[in-house]
Amino acid sequence: MRRAARARFGLATLLLVAAASPAVGGGSLESLDITGRVIVPGGNLQAELVPIRWDPRCIPAPFQIDDTRDPIPAPPGSRRLRVKEAIPALEASFETWNEIPTSFVEMNLIGRTDASSGSTRFDTVHEITFRPPPQLDLTGLFALTSCTTLIEDLFLADGTDLDLDGDSDVASGITLCRDIDGDGDIELPEGEYRAGTILDVDIVFNTDRRTGVRFTVDDAKVDADRRSVDLQAVATHELGHAHGLAHSPINQIADDDGTASVMFPRLDTGDPASELSQRILAVEDVAASSFAYPEGTASSGPAALALGDRAFDDVFSILTGEAFHGERQLPLAGGSVFAIDARSGEVVSSAVTGHVREVILPDGQPRVIPSSSFTLVDSRYELPVPAGTSYRLGIEAPDGLPVSFGEVNETTLVGQVFNLHIFPEELYNGGDEGALELRPGQSVPVSVRRPGRIVGDFDFVTNVVTRLGTPGPGLEADVREAPPGTFVAVEIPPEELEEATRGESFAIPALLFRTSPFLASEVVRFRRALLTTGRVDSFGVARLSLKHPLLEVKPFLGQQEDAAPLYPSQPVQLGKSVRRELDKAFPKSLFLVLEGPEAWSGRRSFVGLDVESSGRSFVSDDGKRFFPLKDEDFVFQLLLTPVP
Amino acid sequence: MNKVFGLCLSIVLVCLAGWPGAAEAMTLTRIEISELTMRSDLIVEATALDKKSLWIDGTLFTRVSLGVQRTLKGSASERVFLLLPGGIDLDRPVPIAIRWPGAPDIAYGEDVLLFLRRVQSGPWSYYSIVGFSQGKLTILQSSGGSALLPGAGSSSDAPRSLASVEREILALVTP
């Protein structure tokens, strides 16, 4: 183990970690915390961000299904599901989370309710409804979840009416949340509660007449029809939100596994394999739930070990570190750190970096203060990983590929205010971490032999690079298929390269190719990726040197809906080769090239397109003549860094 | 050349919006500008002037008062009121917040391009962002002109010029 294990943790250490840095750790939804009501200059109220969680006294969390729309509405012409048919699928979704042996979260469907007076109202009844709120336009949504939370550490006294319905929601004489007066809502035990505590959760499935979809429950009904979706898959995702998990950026678990974490925000309804896979938790989902609700951390209550449970710290260790934005010279809040199992190649965990704070204005509305010293509290992360193997760690920006800052949590949103989400994906490289890394794809394995440890400090510094090529995609992204035997290429003219380097030495740490599969459960594979030279003739046709490229990798594994990196093994040497070309009397252009897959394997590979053209993208069906694209660009980039 | 390109290369252009295998959203689906435009009653460039928490039917919303700078579709007065899901309420015995994962937010002073649908609620009429959060695009001012930062759910890592999006919208709404 390169890094010494810092401490063995148990309950006490976990509580200390939680108290010292409440916002870090594996992808949590966040709420505000105004505890202490600290007034900052300007007369505003300081608000920390804290993870959203169930209080252990309210576990198991009881949900009720709204059966006032039975059969469940569906688009015209399609069979409508009965509520009694939906219930087994929903129960299976609950069980999926409840069965995690290392997480003490438990949520159950306990009965039926009438939510016709307002499906998402704050009423301390946790509802599952098929009644979308009329105030929202839900175009494109399958379902959504609302979480009502405390925003202050408080003692809730007997008789407190949380939802202002005239009925007490807090009672003395009970130790667990339950409906003691039989009126359908939940009463909380009198006592102390933390900011971020969930008071009410409602899950709404989109059955809107204009924008809704048809929900199915049978395996045989999971089809490629985009207007139908598997209810269990969607419910499993929403129940992740219902216990505080944020969206995950993991849409491709491994190079040879195109399926996603359940908490990835998009589901490919055109891919039955993808839909069915989203019923099943990935290791990353298990790690996130277990980190939030670590089993075995109490001697009584839901966190106490019971038959079938395993203690969190008998299975997991926690990797820690910080992230610094090399270009902005600021703590990196909102970056996405991930861990790849070095043996299986599987991404097993991800976490959002950083802890931020906001203020609440006198009008009661939150605001991000554009002062980094106030807002960016730290850039720490905590990554729960199963022990007994080694990991490669990486960091990626929530830049829309594959998820955007707006899709994760409040910390990623705040990071955007400071322009922190522009940096290239890279792996943790130990002592070589720095803003001018030559080998961002090189990784130092992190060994996690034993569970129950906190291991660090695996600190990232994001790279400062110059990007050449095509910048897109813009707001609209298309894809273009690359069948076997075809080539797609992007030109970088010598004058552009010269302007970027100004006669200086440079290295080429990475090439980026935006790629995508046809189906979300599949992987992206090209016959080869190249960096080569060539010329464009007066007719606009390019001829490339495919036999003597400057760099060639075969096969090239792309990424799903992402900029797939190709890391040269000799980045400095490659830079010198390019420099030699530039120093010639009549230098050629550089071309980044992908060649389609070797043969039809049933899997089809696509290249990302920007809908705005720079005139530098080319296609060829024989590798000899490359014809320009008229209206689009492929999204390929060459990254440069100065040689230290 | 076009014939060679079209017939010999057999490369198929597929728009994500119409592509059967396109990634759908559990909470957000990628919606193209053309569909956002079609589904909108009102498209405006605006700035958030005022925000207020508002309870409607037992659900907390944030009402945003927008100062409209330009209307690209529909007709709007100088001020338009928009409902965003969730918010915070400090003015109750136990202060609370309501969060919707993936929900849109508009910061004070943020310049935005909004695709809006009119929703009725009681005696008032408000607008809602089309597609939850995808119909909100942040306008960035830079030395190179105005650009649009993609909204949540958009597959994008680079801004697009505001002028080109305006042209696209106007081409779609002009009879």
Interface residues (C-beta under 8 A of the other chain):
Chain A: L29 E30 S31 L32 I34 I52 S117 G118 T120 R121 F122 D123 P133 P134 Q135 L136 D137 L138 T139 G140 L141 F142 A143 L144 T145 S146 C147 T148 T149 L150 I151 E152 L154 L156 T160 D161 L162 D163 L164 L199 A224 R226 V229 V234 H237 E238 H241 A246 H247 N251 F264 P265 R266 L267 D268 T269 G270 D271 I360 D363 G364 Q365 P366 R367 V368 D399 G400 L401 P402 S404 F405 G406 E407 N409 L413 V417 I422 P471 G472 P473 G474 L475 E476 A477 D478 V479 R480 E481 A482 P483 T486 V488 P517 F518 L519 A520 F539 V541 E561 A563 F606 L609 D610 E612 V619 S620 D621 F627 E632
Chain B: M1 V4 F5 C8 L9 S10 I11 V12 L13 V14 C15 L16 W19 P20 G21 A22 A23 E24 A25 M26 T27 L28 T29 R30 I31 E32 I33 E35 R39 D50 K51 K52 S53 I56 D57 G58 T59 L60 F61 T62 L83 P85 G86 G87 I88 D89 L90 D91 R92 P93 V94 P95 I96 A97 I98 R99 W100 P101 G102 P104 D105 A107 Y108 R117 V119 Q120 S121 Y126 S128 I129 V130 G131 F132 S133 Q134 G135 L137 L148 P150 G151 A152 G153 S154 S155 S156 D157 A158 P159 R160 S164 V165
